[in-house]
Amino acid sequence: MTPLVQSAAWQTLRDHHAQWQDRNLVSLFDADPERFDKFSLEAAGVFMDFSKNHVDETTVKLLADLGRARGVETLRDAMFAGEKINHTENRAVLHVALRAPVGMQICVDGEDVVPGVHEVVDRMAGFAERVRSGARTGRTGKPFTDIVSIGIGGSDLGPCMTVEALRSSLHPRLTMHFVSNIDGAHLAKALRDLDPETTLFVVISKTFTTLETLTNAKSARDWFLASGATHADIAKHFVAVSTNAEKVEEFGIATRNMFGFWDWVGGRYSLWSAVGLPIMLAVGAQGFHELLAGAHEMDMHFRTAPLERNLPALLALLGVWYRGFFGATSQCIAPYAQDLNRLAAYLQQLEMESNGKAVTRDGTPVSTGTCPVIWGEPGTNGQHAFFQLIHQGTDVIPVDFIAALDGGHNLPDHHRLLLANCFAQSEALMMGKSADEVRAEFAAAGQHGVEVEALVPHKVFTGNRPSTTLLVDRFSPRAIGALVALYEHKVFVQGAVWDVNSYDQWGVELGKQLAARIAPELLPGAVAGKHDSSTAGLIARARAAGA
Ligand SMILES: O=P(O)(O)OC[C@H]1O[C@](O)(CO)[C@@H](O)[C@@H]1O
């Protein structure tokens, strides 16, 4: 494929960008009373206002042209057709099959995978409903009160983020805990107040070889056995989610207590598979089905809508536009929802592990910047922490504001203030405040003179800073499903335009290998291997401290 910056579509966009050097968003709104209607759209219950972005109708068309020229639609169709678009691992990429309704056909190597997907979901539902009803108990016959999900990365962030997001739908008897970090403090804190007789562990690992997960699972098993339980009791308190039955059995969990999935489900795209078992345990089978239905609706929109009217494509192309032409190296995620407090962490893996790549699909260096740094915190907390930099710092940082119209609680005054803050932030980022406006404020307060002039530059907001606002009715399972699928497809489109393989993650391997080498060197009496003087010095200090 032609390097991105040499493609005709990119060069046309570059010429078009020259017009944006001195264009002000406010003046675009002044010139066009219909701007909000023209640059907003809704699909699968997600409303997207992208009018406060540096785009006009020509920009949208040119960005869509770029998407088409880079083969977004062809690659999309190949993904839905089960082709092995993850070429470095020779795998299909079919998280969309995980939310396909009964009767839809999606084939890998000539075999329809949808019936197998539903078989697992039905098994999960049977299990989850028995745990939720209290029919399935622990070894002493007591119903479970606590569920500890052990996994990391894609085997943790999706279920953890979703369970938090669906707080208002959680089962009243079951408290959910998520343990990921190999830092023993994480597991120790989770187990501190738990009763082994009423605790169920869900060990999630696609490979079942991940150091963090196996270490935590072994320690959890030791904690359970130390309570007087026998090895035979493990079957009542431990279930596994994996693609690796052999390793699961080796760990001591019988395969009848295992829920499987497939190599065509990438870790960070897996919350819709058995990896979502904690979600189903928390919100029930019905809630999980609604989550899948919301995602499927977004899939169908993504699959069929023209790029100019395609939510995921537009979100992605805006990101490409800012990354490529406005120097944006990061993207802020600002959900105005405390329940979405893990969304930024989830999207960090989804986007950065997928598109944080410096070579194209054929292995040659990329010609322009790829994935920006994804970061964020729920509003309004972010306003009192880092929004200063977004308003008055030196970089362009596009913001995605995400909110629900209904807060899902009975404190309507809080929700009104939350939404007011959300809408005010995007308005302030765009409008800014000029020096004359600052002077007028001082004058209205009766202040004039040299001291006032000295303060003016500090109080000026340049404005003209872009943001997109996503609104849903409320954070129902269906809306969360649609929202997450929206971002999954955004990542897909960006990967296609940048021509990177969004579905491998070789960049995490080197650190794992080196950690495996260093771990035995930290044991008492061990001989340290050959390292640079910094690493050797750090190892020596840890050994001296008896690590
Ligand atoms: O599910 P597993 O095999 O334990 O892997 C966990 C995570 O580790 C990674 O491979 C990266 O370290 C992720 O892609 C994955 O989600």
PDBQT file of the ligand as one rigid body, heavy atoms in Angstrom, charges set to zero:
ROOT
HETATM    1  O1  LIG A 601      -5.675 -13.480  28.718  1.00  0.00    +0.000 OA
HETATM    2  P1  LIG A 601      -4.217 -13.650  28.883  1.00  0.00    +0.000 P 
HETATM    3  O2  LIG A 601      -3.644 -14.692  27.976  1.00  0.00    +0.000 OA
HETATM    4  O3  LIG A 601      -3.878 -13.933  30.332  1.00  0.00    +0.000 OA
HETATM    5  O4  LIG A 601      -3.503 -12.298  28.479  1.00  0.00    +0.000 OA
HETATM    6  C1  LIG A 601      -3.749 -11.123  29.189  1.00  0.00    +0.000 C 
HETATM    7  C2  LIG A 601      -3.310  -9.920  28.445  1.00  0.00    +0.000 C 
HETATM    8  O5  LIG A 601      -1.925  -9.954  28.189  1.00  0.00    +0.000 OA
HETATM    9  C3  LIG A 601      -1.647  -9.359  26.924  1.00  0.00    +0.000 C 
HETATM   10  O6  LIG A 601      -1.193 -10.352  26.090  1.00  0.00    +0.000 OA
HETATM   11  C4  LIG A 601      -0.617  -8.305  26.984  1.00  0.00    +0.000 C 
HETATM   12  O7  LIG A 601       0.316  -8.489  27.955  1.00  0.00    +0.000 OA
HETATM   13  C5  LIG A 601      -2.956  -8.773  26.475  1.00  0.00    +0.000 C 
HETATM   14  O8  LIG A 601      -3.067  -8.631  25.123  1.00  0.00    +0.000 OA
HETATM   15  C6  LIG A 601      -3.928  -9.704  27.088  1.00  0.00    +0.000 C 
HETATM   16  O9  LIG A 601      -5.192  -9.134  27.129  1.00  0.00    +0.000 OA
ENDROOT
TORSDOF 0
